[in-house]
Amino acid sequence: MIGAAVVIIGLIGVIAYNLAPKVSERAEAQRYVPTADNPDPSTMIDGVETIDYPAGTHVQAPQRVAYDQNPPMGGPHDQYWATCTGTIYPEPIRTENAVHSLEHGAVWITYDPQKVAGNEVPTLETKVDGQPYTLMSPYPGLPSPISVQSWGHRLALDDSEDDRLDQFITALRRNPNTHPEAGATCSTTPGSFDPSAPPPFDASVPGPDAVPMAIGPQPGPAPAMGSNLGPGNG
């Protein structure tokens, strides 16, 4: 009986030893879940940049936007959002479509393929694959190896295993307090954005005809979807 008790106590100790880190991880992750008392937990994450963007106006391809950030995290954008239902794009996608996804509450993970190698890309993919309101794509010429964006928020990272990446996603994905169109879909709608053949990324500097960041909602009723510019209501 004494021997059995020792074995049981030992097993309890092993189980407690293995469970303690997981309990601690869950408790830490819970700190970044939005609540009424903490509507934007990303303020606790070191290195997060924020800009207060109103809902953006719409442009039509191939019209471009003169974004004030690289990668952008808000502002005018294409009338069609990039599909963001846990979507991993193997090639860079048009920035204006991705920014519309951010307006819907998505988190967009980008990485510079010249700076990220080995297992880092698969590690990033695990954060996105099958996760609603997320998307991921290469982004040539990033200032950092990895950059993660939500509407009005951005975090530059050097390492795919940085704990701040999960914290950022927990704090901002579908956070109704931090993006203009809470409840908007991330799914593809017929005749809009095709995730199997997305509009390509354009690395060139926007020309003089690009839509400026300072543009505001146009006066009068919202134009039809065929118009060049309109309030960001979709």
C-alpha positions as CSV (number, residue, x, y, z in Angstrom):
1,M,0.0,0.0,0.0
2,I,2.8,2.4,0.8
3,G,4.4,1.6,-2.6
4,A,1.1,2.2,-4.3
5,A,0.7,5.5,-2.5
6,V,4.2,6.6,-3.6
7,V,3.4,5.8,-7.2
8,I,0.1,7.7,-7.0
9,I,1.7,10.7,-5.5
10,G,4.4,10.5,-8.1
11,L,1.9,10.4,-10.9
12,I,0.0,13.4,-9.4
13,G,3.3,15.3,-9.3
14,V,4.1,14.5,-13.0
15,I,0.6,15.5,-14.1
16,A,0.8,18.8,-12.1
17,Y,4.2,19.5,-13.5
18,N,3.0,19.0,-17.1
19,L,-0.3,21.0,-16.6
20,A,1.2,24.0,-14.7
21,P,2.8,25.6,-17.8
22,K,-0.4,25.1,-19.8
23,V,-2.6,26.7,-17.1
24,S,-0.1,29.6,-16.9
25,E,-0.2,30.0,-20.7
26,R,-4.0,30.0,-20.7
27,A,-4.1,32.6,-17.9
28,E,-1.6,34.8,-19.8
29,A,-3.5,34.5,-23.0
30,Q,-6.7,35.5,-21.2
31,R,-5.1,38.9,-20.4
32,Y,-5.4,39.8,-24.1
33,V,-9.0,38.9,-24.6
34,P,-11.1,42.2,-25.1
35,T,-13.5,43.0,-22.3
36,A,-15.6,46.0,-21.3
37,D,-12.9,47.1,-18.9
38,N,-10.1,46.4,-21.4
39,P,-11.5,47.1,-24.9
40,D,-8.1,47.2,-26.6
41,P,-5.7,44.8,-24.9
42,S,-3.1,45.5,-27.6
43,T,-2.1,48.6,-25.5
44,M,-0.3,46.1,-23.2
45,I,1.8,44.7,-26.1
46,D,5.2,46.2,-26.4
47,G,6.0,47.6,-29.9
48,V,2.4,47.9,-31.2
49,E,2.0,51.0,-33.4
50,T,-1.5,52.7,-33.6
51,I,-3.1,55.2,-35.8
52,D,-6.8,56.3,-35.5
53,Y,-8.3,55.7,-39.0
54,P,-11.9,56.4,-39.7
55,A,-13.8,54.0,-42.0
56,G,-12.1,54.2,-45.4
57,T,-13.4,55.3,-48.8
58,H,-13.6,52.8,-51.7
59,V,-11.5,52.7,-54.8
60,Q,-11.7,50.5,-57.8
61,A,-8.8,48.5,-59.4
62,P,-6.4,49.4,-60.8
63,Q,-6.7,52.7,-58.8
64,R,-4.2,52.9,-56.0
65,V,-3.9,54.5,-52.6
66,A,-1.0,56.6,-51.4
67,Y,-0.7,54.8,-48.0
68,D,1.1,56.5,-45.2
69,Q,2.5,53.3,-43.7
70,N,4.3,50.2,-45.1
71,P,2.5,47.9,-44.8
72,P,-0.7,49.9,-44.5
73,M,-3.0,49.4,-41.6
74,G,-6.0,51.5,-42.5
75,G,-7.3,54.2,-44.9
76,P,-9.0,54.1,-48.3
77,H,-9.1,50.6,-49.9
78,D,-10.6,48.6,-52.7
79,Q,-14.3,48.1,-52.7
80,Y,-13.7,44.3,-52.5
81,W,-12.0,42.8,-49.5
82,A,-9.4,40.0,-49.7
83,T,-10.9,36.7,-48.5
84,C,-9.8,36.4,-44.9
85,T,-11.3,33.1,-43.7
86,G,-7.9,31.7,-42.5
87,T,-6.6,32.2,-46.0
88,I,-2.9,31.7,-46.8
89,Y,-1.8,33.4,-50.0
90,P,1.4,31.9,-51.5
91,E,2.1,35.1,-53.5
92,P,1.8,38.8,-52.6
93,I,-1.7,40.3,-53.0
94,R,-2.9,43.7,-53.8
95,T,-2.6,45.9,-50.8
96,E,-5.9,47.8,-51.3
97,N,-7.9,44.6,-51.0
98,A,-6.1,43.5,-47.8
99,V,-6.7,46.8,-46.1
100,H,-10.5,46.3,-46.7
101,S,-10.2,43.0,-44.8
102,L,-8.7,44.9,-41.9
103,E,-11.7,47.1,-41.8
104,H,-13.9,44.0,-41.4
105,G,-11.9,43.0,-38.3
106,A,-9.3,40.7,-39.8
107,V,-5.6,40.3,-38.8
108,W,-3.2,40.2,-41.7
109,I,0.2,38.5,-41.3
110,T,2.8,39.6,-43.8
111,Y,6.4,38.5,-44.1
112,D,9.4,39.4,-46.4
113,P,10.3,36.2,-48.3
114,Q,13.9,37.4,-48.5
115,K,14.2,37.7,-44.7
116,V,12.1,34.8,-43.4
117,A,13.3,31.2,-44.1
118,G,13.3,27.7,-42.8
119,N,10.4,26.7,-40.5
120,E,9.3,30.3,-39.9
121,V,6.8,30.4,-42.8
122,P,5.1,27.1,-41.6
123,T,5.0,28.5,-38.1
124,L,3.3,31.6,-39.3
125,E,0.8,29.5,-41.3
126,T,-0.3,27.7,-38.1
127,K,-1.5,31.0,-36.8
128,V,-3.8,31.5,-39.8
129,D,-4.8,28.2,-41.4
130,G,-8.5,27.6,-40.6
131,Q,-8.7,30.6,-38.3
132,P,-11.6,33.0,-39.2
133,Y,-10.8,36.6,-39.8
134,T,-7.1,36.0,-40.6
135,L,-5.1,36.1,-43.8
136,M,-1.4,35.8,-44.6
137,S,0.7,36.8,-47.6
138,P,4.3,37.5,-48.6
139,Y,5.1,41.2,-48.7
140,P,8.4,42.1,-50.4
141,G,10.5,44.9,-49.0
142,L,9.1,44.9,-45.5
143,P,11.1,47.0,-43.0
144,S,11.1,44.0,-40.7
145,P,11.1,40.2,-41.4
146,I,7.5,39.9,-40.2
147,S,4.7,42.5,-39.8
148,V,1.2,41.8,-38.5
149,Q,-1.7,44.3,-39.1
150,S,-5.2,44.9,-37.9
151,W,-7.2,48.1,-38.5
152,G,-5.1,51.0,-37.0
153,H,-2.7,48.6,-35.4
154,R,0.7,47.1,-36.5
155,L,3.5,45.1,-34.9
156,A,6.9,44.5,-36.5
157,L,8.5,41.2,-35.5
158,D,11.9,39.5,-36.1
159,D,10.8,36.0,-35.0
160,S,7.8,33.9,-35.9
161,E,7.8,32.4,-32.4
162,D,7.6,35.8,-30.7
163,D,4.8,35.5,-28.1
164,R,3.6,39.0,-29.0
165,L,2.2,37.6,-32.3
166,D,-0.4,35.4,-30.5
167,Q,-1.1,38.3,-28.1
168,F,-1.8,40.6,-31.1
169,I,-4.1,38.2,-32.7
170,T,-6.0,37.5,-29.5
171,A,-6.4,41.2,-28.7
172,L,-7.5,42.4,-32.2
173,R,-9.0,39.7,-34.3
174,R,-12.7,40.7,-34.6
175,N,-12.3,43.1,-31.7
176,P,-15.5,45.2,-32.2
177,N,-13.8,48.1,-30.4
178,T,-11.0,48.6,-32.8
179,H,-12.3,48.4,-36.4
180,P,-15.1,50.2,-38.1
181,E,-17.3,47.4,-39.5
182,A,-17.9,44.9,-36.7
183,G,-19.9,41.9,-37.9
184,A,-18.8,42.3,-41.6
185,T,-18.0,39.1,-43.4
186,C,-14.6,37.8,-44.4
187,S,-16.0,35.3,-46.9
188,T,-15.8,35.7,-50.7
189,T,-19.0,37.1,-52.3
190,P,-19.9,36.2,-55.9
191,G,-18.3,38.4,-58.5
192,S,-15.9,40.0,-56.2
193,F,-12.4,39.0,-55.0
194,D,-11.1,35.6,-56.2
195,P,-8.8,34.1,-53.6
196,S,-7.5,31.5,-56.1
197,A,-6.4,34.3,-58.5
198,P,-6.1,37.5,-56.4
199,P,-5.1,40.8,-57.8
200,P,-1.2,41.1,-57.7
201,F,0.9,43.2,-55.3
202,D,2.3,46.4,-56.8
203,A,5.6,47.4,-55.3
204,S,6.0,50.6,-57.3
205,V,5.5,54.0,-55.8
206,P,1.9,55.2,-56.3
207,G,1.6,57.8,-59.0
208,P,0.1,61.3,-58.8
209,D,-3.4,60.0,-59.5
210,A,-3.3,57.8,-56.3
211,V,-6.0,58.4,-53.7
212,P,-4.5,60.4,-50.8
213,M,-4.9,59.2,-47.3
214,A,-6.5,62.5,-46.2
215,I,-9.6,62.0,-48.4
216,G,-12.8,61.8,-46.4
217,P,-16.3,60.4,-47.1
218,Q,-17.9,62.0,-50.1
219,P,-20.9,64.2,-49.5
220,G,-24.4,63.1,-50.6
221,P,-25.8,59.5,-50.8
222,A,-23.5,56.6,-51.1
223,P,-22.6,55.9,-54.8
224,A,-23.3,52.6,-56.4
225,M,-20.6,49.9,-56.3
226,G,-19.5,50.9,-59.8
227,S,-18.4,54.3,-58.7
228,N,-14.7,55.1,-58.1
229,L,-15.1,56.3,-54.6
230,G,-17.6,55.9,-51.9
231,P,-17.9,55.6,-48.1
232,G,-16.4,52.5,-46.5
233,N,-19.6,50.7,-45.9
234,G,-18.9,47.3,-47.2
